[in-house]
Amino acid sequence: MTLVGKIFTVLIFIMSLVFMSFAVMVFATHQNWRDLVKSTDSSKPGLERRLELKTAELTSAKGEHERTKQQLALEQASRRQALAALQTRITTAEATVAQQEKELNDKIAALNQESQANKTAQERLTKLEEEVAILRKETQLAQLDRDTQFSKVVELTDRLNQDEVKRQALEERSNQLNAQLAQLTMVLKANGLTKDSLVAQLEPIGLNGIVLVVGDKDLIEISVGKDDGLREGHIMEVYRGDTYLGQIKIMKVAPDRAVGQINKDLKRGQVRKGDHVTTKFS
């Protein structure tokens, strides 16, 4: 067998297999169209039965549709009445709202006026508070200045009173000094002296002191010194009460102390601490 014969043989075999497959498929898809149309099986009804069922469903649906239309018409009528009532209520409500809006606008206008008035009052209050603060500060400053002036017045019054007391004291002292000056002038004249005479070596008149320490060799320390006009060589008398004790000669002088030696020839008693000393007129 030639090659072409072999090829044709294989093709014939393949084609036979293909046609056999088609035959099997056609047989598998074959249906009984009468049963398909006339079948009354409830699990798989035929086309006529299904058509009857669909027709019955359609009739029922149409009836339901009519009833629904009637209900819808009733509902629409009821809705129209309700809408009319609502429209009436809306109209009334709109009128009420308009009136309330008018009242609200009036109240808003009044509130704005009051707010403006309150704002003006607040601004005025703020200004008044500022003015009050300024006045309070000025008052405090004025009070402080018044207190300061009062303190100055009190101080000046005290100083004036003190100065007046000092003036009176000075005036009294001046009178005393004038009297002393007159007396000293009389003493100078009585002793043949003038105001230009040397008085450094003169014993102070009326000088009194106290014996502070009694030492050896008839030396005693007294409570008056150079600041009181006492000088070395001056003579002072020592006494106790009405008893005359003797005379001392000043040997050494300090500003507020002095040391003197008792004159043995004029000694009239034992000198003790606390005894008095005084000068005498020469």
Helices and strands as residue ranges (DSSP letters): H 3-28, H 33-38, H 47-190, E 208-214, E 219-222, G 226-228, E 235-240, E 243-253, E 258-262, G 264-266, E 276-278
